[in-house]
C-alpha cells in the first residue's frame, strides 16, 4: 500500500526578527553585547527567524500551542475533522513538561479522540522518526489517515538569564565558552505538520512517500549537541539530575545547550557518505532528483555539501535545491516539516517529479533520507 502526504501546515511565532534585533529579544548577557554573534551569524547566513519569547524574555506561546496551531492548519486545509485522524505522531526536542509525553499534550490541544499516539524525542531527525512511524502505520493498514506534527521551542534555552545563572557561578571573567554560546545564534522556534493518507487527494497534487531511510552513528562518535551536562569532563556529574539541586546544575552550566564545534564537521561527511551509499545500492539516482530539500543548519555547510558532492560526481544542481533557512531560521526538528509545508503550498512540484529530502542531526550523528514523488489524484 502507498502512503501520501495530502496536506501540510506550519506555525511561526511572532514577527520575523532580523539580525539587528536578535540580541534585544534574547537579551544582553550581563548587559554586554556578544563578541561572537556577528561571526556566527555571518557564517550561518540566517537573516530572519521567529521566537516564542518577547523582548522581556517572557514566553508568549507554549511549544504545545505552536504544535496545535500547525496541526490545526493542516487539518483545516485538508477538510478533515480531529476524529478523522487515526494516528497522531508528534516530535520535539523538548516538551513544555518533562512528563507526560509531548504527544499527549498536543492530542489534548487538538481534541483528537481515541487516537493511536506516538511521541518521538531527539534533535533534528526525531521528526523524521515520527513521520516514518506514521507512514508505516498507514502502510500496514492500521490507519487510513495520520497527522504528524513537529515543534521546537528553543528560545527558552537561549534567553540571557540562562547564561547569567551559569556565569554567576563559574566567574564573570571566564565568560561563556564558544560551545555554550554557539547555538544561541543558530536556533529559533516554529512548528510544522503533515497529513498522511492511504490515497492521494482527488484531482489535486499529493506527495507519495516512496521510502524513508535513516542511519545512526552513535556507536562511533561522542555526543556533539546536548543539554543536561556541564561539558566539564569526567569529573562533573554525568547528568543534570545528579546534582544535589537543580539550582546547582544550572549554576554549573549543565542546563545550557551546547555544541561541540570540533566534532561538527563530521555531519557533512556522514550525510554525504550516506547519500553516496544510497546511490551505490541503486536506491537513489541523482539525475532523477527534481527537487532537493536539505536541512543544513548553516550556509557554511551548504558550501561543504556542494564541494563534497561535486568531488564525488553526485552533485544535484543547485537550481533544484529548495530551502527556507535564510528567512525562517533553523528550527531544529521542525525545520524539514516547515520546509515541506512551504514547498507543498508553492505548487513547484509537478506530477511525476521526485523530491529528495535530507535531515542530518548532530546530537550524536544521525542522518535521514526521504524520497517523495508528486502525483495527481483521480
PyMOL commands that set and color helices and strands:
alter all, ss='L'
color gray80, all
select helices_A, chain A and resi 22-26+29-31+37-44+63-78+82-84+102-110+126-139+155-158+160-170+178-185+240-242+246-251+261-264+266-280+286-288+299-311+318-320+325-328+332-346
alter helices_A, ss='H'
color red, helices_A
select strands_A, chain A and resi 4-11+17-18+48-49+87-92+116-121+145-152+190-197+205-216+225-226+258-259+291-295+321-322+354-361+366-376
alter strands_A, ss='S'
color yellow, strands_A
deselect
rebuild
show_as cartoon
